[in-house]
Amino acid sequence: MLNLASANWESVKTPPVQQNRIIAAIDLGTNSLHMVVVKIDATLPAFSIITREKETVRLGDRDLITGELKPEVMARAIACLRRFQTVAQTFNAETIIAVATSAVREAPNGKDFLHRIDSELGLSVDLISGQEEARRIYLGVLSGMEFNNQPHIIIDIGGGSTEIILGDSHEPRTLTSTKVGAVRLTGEFITTDPISNSEFQYLQAYARGMLERSVEDVLANIQPGESPRLVGTSGTIETIALINAREKLGLVPSTLNGYEFSLKDLQEWVNRLAKMSNVERAAISGMPEKRAEVILAGAIVLQEAMTLLGVDSVTLCGRALREGVIVDWMLTHGLIEDRLRYQSSVRQRSVLKQVKKYNIDIEHSDRVAVFALSLFDQTQGILHNWGDEERELLWAAAILHNSGHYISHSAHHKHSYYLIRNGELLGYTETEIEIIANLARYHRKSPPKKKHENFRNLLSKNHRLIVSQLSAILRLAVALDRRQIGAISQIQCKYYPDDQEFHLLVFPSHPNDDCALEMWNLDYKKGVFEAEFNLRLFATLEPSKVAII
């Protein structure tokens, strides 16, 4: 017999800290693919850039009819990623963290493309939402610029989207993402060269209209008396800073980080660029050749954003999404304990925000989470081999499993899947959100089946196994609080491998409560658990005693 003692469900295992770890981060953007390789000094904690790599692949150049990523573009991207892998290995990077943004996010074949990357290169790419992209951009900027406890507005103009963020030294107050980017707008609205006056006017009006809501969200969170500084990141703004510095100073500063230019300078550049052809723009001193095609649209987005925000200058920061990916990795691996440390709780705060939004009974959900984690801990290494990361996903699913009641009691497990999947949970990758949503989906009724579209969305066999096993655990946890009154105080598991028997000892909160409904529900729901782990489950009500969970 194996007696599986209950573990502290709030405990977090901290891995030993290695010094001077080298890791790489890749950003699959709409216009370019970028990689940064860094050396982490865990004692500070901080990181220094070893090398940067960039290639203009144009993932955003999608099929105009289907919206799919083009075969030749995907082939270029895979060849580029293979080269990035070689560079990372040359510098002895222990891991490569890769994220994909709007172009892949919006393409119907985006997930198939990521699956192909995994198959051909063995590289796992996380698909992240617009808000999650904004959060990591904030982390990247915060790692490279001192905010001095003052609010800052960050704008990142990419190929497919523009992120506008309001944040201070402690946390981001507003995270927005809008589908206006330099590549997207160029492809959709510019057909003349030089641009015609009518297209120019329309492009300005369209950008302004699209950005209005994001700007309103940012301005609404600025407190009276605050005057946030605008910080700009990424290709469009770097290019404008570069050509402006060359013209104004006659040279390029040793670093553009911290370089500032005015709205007036920008407006002059917009008017000049609008009168030029692509060839003429490419001839501007400091203009990267492939940037010349899309710089006008990007400059218009920046001009309209600055006008709406009511700011008269922007300061460049050389760090953005890929550096934010590094910071986020450091946070999740316990390497940051300073002013950024609070970010490690961003997942928990994001989940609890959804609790409030969907009027979830947090006391019931919390009890279900306690039971789920207790079952997880007591069966770890015995029935399953999942670790801390999967445990955290189970916690989130347990807290949010009943969110579907917000729509309807009928089939609420399916509504829970939809709300979680589309709920902008921060701190999680798209794959992790898909796992959480599936776990909640299968807390009742049918077990996971390949014919279910939501289950097929999990491309990896490993991810489907997580859902199959942990949803079986979640079912039992839900049954243990069937009346939602906290009738059961604790549980203890005993496993008899020779007989393939799993005994669940249930301790009531009150001596006179026979917990009949909970015991019946356990018996009713145990079939999925038994089938998943190939055993027989026997639940028995024990004498009441003090809870140790």
NUNU-168343 format. One record per residue (C-alpha): z, y, x; residue in three letters. Coordinates in steps of 0.2 Angstrom, whole numbers, plus 2048, in hexadecimal, padded with zeros to 3 digits. Each point is the difference from the previous one (the first is absolute). Layout:
BEGIN
ZYXALA...
***
This chain:
BEGIN
800800800MET7FC812806LEU80C80D7F9ASN7F7810800LEU80D80E801ALA7FD8107F8SER7FA80E80CALA8048137FEASN7F08057F7TRP801812807GLU8007FA812SER7F180580BVAL7FD7F7810LYS7FC80B80FTHR7F57F980DPRO803803812PRO7F880F807VAL7F37FF80DGLN7FD80E80CGLN7EF808803ASN7F77F67F3ARG7ED8037FFILE7F88007EFILE7EF8067F8ALA7FC8087F0ALA7EF8007F8ILE7FA80C7F1ASP7F17FA7F7LEU7FB8117F9GLY7F18057F5THR7F780980FASN8077F8810SER80A7F2806LEU80F80580BHIS80C7F780BMET80F80680AVAL8097F580DVAL812806803VAL80F7FB80BLYS8108017F6ILE810805809ASP80D7F87F4ALA80E80A809THR7FB8117FBLEU7F87FB7F3PRO7EE806803ALA7EF7FB805PHE7F380680CSER7ED7FF7FEILE7F87F480DILE7EE8017F9THR7F68067F1ARG7F07F87F9GLU7F48067F3LYS7EF7FB7F9GLU7F78087F1THR7FB7F27F5VAL7FF8087EFARG8087F37F5LEU7FE80E7F2GLY7ED7FE801ASP8007F47F2ARG7F37F97F4ASP7FC80E7F4LEU7FE7F57F1ILE80D7F2802THR80C80A80BGLY8027F180BGLU802801813LEU7EF7FD808LYS7FD7F080APRO7FA80A810GLU80F80C7FFVAL80C7F17FFMET7F87F880EALA80281080BARG8128017FBALA8047EE805ILE7F7803810ALA80A80F803CYS8117F77FBLEU7FB7F280DARG7FE80D80DARG8118087FBPHE8087EF801GLN7FA7FE812THR806811805VAL8117FD7F8ALA8017EF80AGLN7FC809810THR80F80A7FEPHE80B7F17FBASN8048067EFALA80B7F47F7GLU7FA8037EFTHR7F280A7F7ILE8048097F0ILE7F18047F5ALA7FE80A7F0VAL7F18047F5ALA7FF80F7F5THR7F58077F2SER7EF7F9804ALA8067EE801VAL80D8047F2ARG7F28057F4GLU7F27F4804ALA7FE7F17F4PRO7FE7F5810ASN80E80880AGLY80C7F17FFLYS7F27F4804ASP7FC80B810PHE8137FF805LEU8007ED7FDHIS7F07FF80BARG80980A80EILE80F7F57FFASP7F47F0801SER7F580680EGLU80C80A80BLEU8117F97FBGLY8058127FCLEU80A8047F1SER7FC8117F8VAL80C8087F3ASP7F88097F2LEU80B80F7FCILE80080C7F1SER7FC813801GLY8138047FEGLN8057F380EGLU7F380880BGLU8078117FDALA8127F9804ARG7FA7F9811ARG7F7810804ILE8108097FDTYR8097F480CLEU7F280380DGLY8018137FFVAL8137FF800LEU8007F6810SER7F680D809GLY8068107FAMET8118087FEGLU8038067EEPHE810809804ASN8077FB7EFASN7F280B7F8GLN7F47FA7F3PRO7EE7FD806HIS7F07FD7F6ILE7F57F3808ILE7EE7FE7FCILE7F57F2806ASP7EE8017FCILE7F87EF802GLY7EF7F97FDGLY8047FA7EEGLY8108087FBSER80B80F804THR8137FE801GLU80B80F7FDILE8137FD803ILE80F80B7FFLEU80F7FB80BGLY80E80580BASP8097F880FSER8097F47F4HIS7F37FA7F3GLU7F08037F8PRO80280A7EFARG7EE7FE7FATHR7F37F3805LEU7EE8037F9THR7EF7F8802SER7F08077F9THR7EF7F8800LYS7F880E80AVAL7FA7FD812GLY7F380680CALA7F57F07FFVAL8027FE7EDARG7FC8127FCLEU7F180080CTHR7F97F07F9GLY8028057EEGLU7FC813800PHE7F680580FILE7ED7FC7FETHR7F9810809THR800805812ASP80680D803PRO80A7FF7F0ILE7F980A7F1SER80A80E7F8ASN8027F77F0SER8067F0809GLU80C80A80APHE8088097F1GLN8017F07F7TYR8097F780FLEU80C80E801GLN8047FF7EDALA8017ED800TYR80C80080FALA80B80D7F8ARG8017F77F0GLY8047EF807MET80E80880BLEU80980A7F3GLU80B7F27FAARG8067FB811SER803812805VAL80A8037F0GLU80B7F1804ASP803807811VAL8048127FALEU80C7F97F3ALA80B7F980DASN80280F80BILE8118087FEGLN8028137FDPRO800809811GLY7F77F2809GLU7F0804809SER7F97EF807PRO7F480080FARG7F07F77FDLEU7FC7F280CVAL7EF7F8801GLY7FB7EF807THR7F07F5803SER7EE802804GLY7FA80F7F6THR80F80B805ILE7FF7FA812GLU7EE805801THR8028117F8ILE80E80380CALA7F57FA80FLEU7F180B7FCILE80B80F7FCASN80A7FF810ALA7F07FE80AARG7F98107F8GLU81080A800LYS8077FB811LEU7F17FB809GLY8087EF804LEU8097F17F7VAL813801803PRO8077F1809SER8077FA7EFTHR7FB8067EFLEU8117FA7F9ASN8088107FAGLY7F080A800TYR7FF80C7F1GLU7F18087F7PHE80080C7F1SER7F87FE7EFLEU7F580F805LYS7F97F680FASP7FD7F17F5LEU7F780A7F3GLN7F580780DGLU7FC7EF807TRP7FC7F97EEVAL7F480E7FDASN7F77FD811ARG8007EE7FELEU7F88017EFALA7F180A807LYS7FD7F380EMET7F67F07FFSER8087EF806ASN7F6802811VAL807812802GLU8127FB7FCARG7FF7F280DALA7FB80C80DALA81080A7FEILE80B7FF810SER80D7F37FDGLY7F97F87F0MET7FF7ED801PRO7EF7FB7FBGLU8057F47F1LYS80C80D7FAARG7F380D7FEALA7F97F77F0GLU8108017F6VAL80A80F808ILE7FA80D7F2LEU8077F57F2ALA8117FE809GLY801812805ALA7FD8057EDILE80F7F47FBVAL80B80880DLEU7FB8127FAGLN8037FC7EEGLU8117F7803ALA80680F80BMET7FB80C7F3THR8087F77F2LEU8107FE80ALEU800812804GLY8027FE813VAL7F780A80DASP8007F480FSER8017EE805VAL8077F8810THR7F97F0807LEU80A7F0803CYS7F87F280AGLY80A7F27F8ARG7FB7F97EFALA7FE7F07F7LEU7FF7F480EARG80F807809GLU8097FF7EFGLY7FC7EE7FFVAL8097FE811ILE80F80A7FAVAL8007F57F0ASP8007F080BTRP80E80780BMET80A8037F0LEU7FE7EF7F8THR8047F8811HIS81180A801GLY7FA80A80FLEU8048117F9ILE8118067FDGLU7FE813801ASP7FA80D7F3ARG7F37F47FALEU80B7F27FDARG8028047EDTYR7EE7FA7FEGLN8057EE801SER8078027EFSER7F08077F9VAL7FC7EF7F8ARG8107FF7F7GLN7FF8127FAARG7EE7FD7FASER8057F17F6VAL80F8097F8LEU7F480E7FBLYS7F67F37F6GLN8107FA7F8VAL8048117F9LYS7ED8037FBLYS7FF7F07F6TYR8128017F9ASN8057EF808ILE8127FA7FDASP805801812ILE8117F77FEGLU7F67F07F9HIS7F380280DSER80C80280EASP8097F07FAARG7F07F7800VAL7FC806812ALA8117FA806VAL7FD7EF7F9PHE7EE7FF807ALA806805811LEU80F7F4800SER7F47F27FBLEU7F480680EPHE80D80080DASP8087F07FBGLN7EF7F7800THR7F9808810GLN7FB7F380DGLY8037F27F3ILE7F48037F2LEU7F680F808HIS7FE808810ASN7FD8127FBTRP80880F809GLY8078117FEASP7EF8087FBGLU7FD7F37F2GLU8138027FAARG7FD8137FEGLU7F17FD7F5LEU80A7F47F6LEU80D80E7FETRP7F380C7FAALA7F97F47F3ALA8117FB7F9ALA8048137FEILE7EF8037F7LEU7FD7F07F7HIS8048077EFASN7F6811802SER7F37F97F4GLY80C8037F2HIS7FB812801TYR7F07FC7F8ILE8047F17F5SER80D7F17FFHIS7F17F57FCSER7F87F9810ALA80B80C80AHIS7FE7F6810HIS7EE804800LYS8038137FDHIS80D7FF80ESER7F27FA80BTYR7F580F7FBTYR80D80D802LEU8067FA811ILE7EE7FE806ARG7FC8127FBASN810808803GLY7FE808811GLU80F7F7809LEU802809810LEU8047F7810GLY7F67F07FBTYR7EE7FB805THR7F47FC7F2GLU8037ED803THR8138027FFGLU7FE8097F0ILE7F47F27F9GLU80D7F3805ILE80F80A7F8ILE7F58027F0ALA7FC7ED800ASN8127FB802LEU80580B7F1ALA7F17F97F6ARG8067EE802TYR8128027FDHIS7FD7F87EFARG7F37F67F6LYS7F17F880ASER8037FC813PRO7F380780CPRO7EE7F97FDLYS7F080380ALYS7F78047EFLYS80B8107FEHIS7F780F807GLU810808807ASN8047F080APHE7EF800807ARG802811806ASN80B7F980ELEU7F27FB80CLEU80C7F780CSER8077EE7FDLYS810806808ASN80280E7F4HIS7FD7F57F1ARG80D7F4806LEU80D80E801ILE7FC8047EEVAL8017EE7FBSER8117FD808GLN8098107FELEU7FB8027EESER8077EF7FCALA811807808ILE7FE8107F6LEU7FF7F57EFARG8117F8804LEU807811804ALA7FA8087EFVAL8077F17F7ALA811802808LEU8028117F7ASP7F87FB7F0ARG80C80A7F5ARG7FF80E80CGLN8138027FFILE8057FA812GLY8067EF7F9ALA7FE7F7810ILE80A80680FSER7F87F680EGLN7F67F0804ILE8017F380EGLN7F27F4805CYS8017EE806LYS7F17F7806TYR7FF7ED801TYR7F07FD80APRO8017ED7FFASP8008007EDASP7F68107FFGLN80D8087F5GLU8058127FFPHE8118047F8HIS8038117FALEU8128047FELEU80380E7F3VAL81080A7FFPHE80480A7F1PRO807812800SER80C7FB7F2HIS80A7F07FFPRO7FD7FE7EDASN7ED803801ASP7F67F07FFASP7F080A805CYS7F67F57F4ALA7F180B7FFLEU7FF802813GLU8027ED803MET7F27FC7F3TRP7F580D807ASN8027F9812LEU7FC7EF7F9ASP7F18077F7TYR7F980980FLYS8047F480ELYS7EF7F67FEGLY7F680C80AVAL80E80080EPHE8007ED800GLU7ED7FF801ALA7FF80D80EGLU80D7F880BPHE7FD7EE7FBASN8127FD7FBLEU80C7FE7F1ARG80B80E7FBLEU8117FD7F8PHE80A80F7FBALA8137FE7FCTHR80D80D7FALEU80F80180BGLU8118077FDPRO801813801SER805807811LYS7FF81080AVAL7EE805804ALA7FB7FF812ILE7EE8067FFILE
***
